[in-house]
Amino acid sequence: FCPGCRALQPPRPRPDLFRLMDCDRSFRVDAQQLQRRFRSLQRALHPDRFGRRPPKEQHYSQQHSSLINKAYQTLLNPLSRGLYLLELNGVEPAQETDCDADSAFLTEIMEINEKLAEPKNEDILEEIETLIKVKQEELTKEVTSAFERDDLQEAKKLLAKMKYFANLEDKLKNKKIPS
């Protein structure tokens, strides 16, 4: 807001999402604090509050609201938060073709994919869901540790593995949706 006239101003180009959400630039994020900040910002800047303001302010409100949603979603999810931290540190995320992932890991991913390709079986789907959840929790702890050691290359490798499990999770969700 303009300190003089209190008119809403446009968002900054390429804002720091951590600063916007009033968080430390760290892989560890307090989800409840993040949610409180999200709600507070949305209460103040949501487009519904600007219906009677000039069109320019309405537009800025929509931009701010969209940015706040993006910041919240990015920082809440460990994978996107980690990738964003890498980006802020000038580290390119691993590409699918950069496969320095170990063969045991790739074999494990292939086996889970094969199970997901089989005809729908609720017991197998629950088993896969539990496995994915456990693996994601383990990887999140390892990524946290890597960022705290400032080992960005290790974080990059672990985030690439997290991406595989996020893809498996998406496949699992699609398989569970009744057709």
Salt bridges, closest charged atoms under 4 A:
ASP16 OD2 - ARG25 NH2 2.60
ASP48 OD2 - HIS46 ND1 3.58
GLU57 OE1 - ARG53 NH2 2.97
GLU87 OE2 - ARG14 NH2 3.42
ASP102 OD1 - LYS161 NZ 3.20
GLU108 OE2 - LYS135 NZ 3.18
GLU127 OE2 - LYS115 NZ 3.07
GLU129 OE1 - LYS176 NZ 2.77
GLU148 OE2 - ARG28 NE 2.37
ASP151 OD2 - ARG149 NH2 3.67
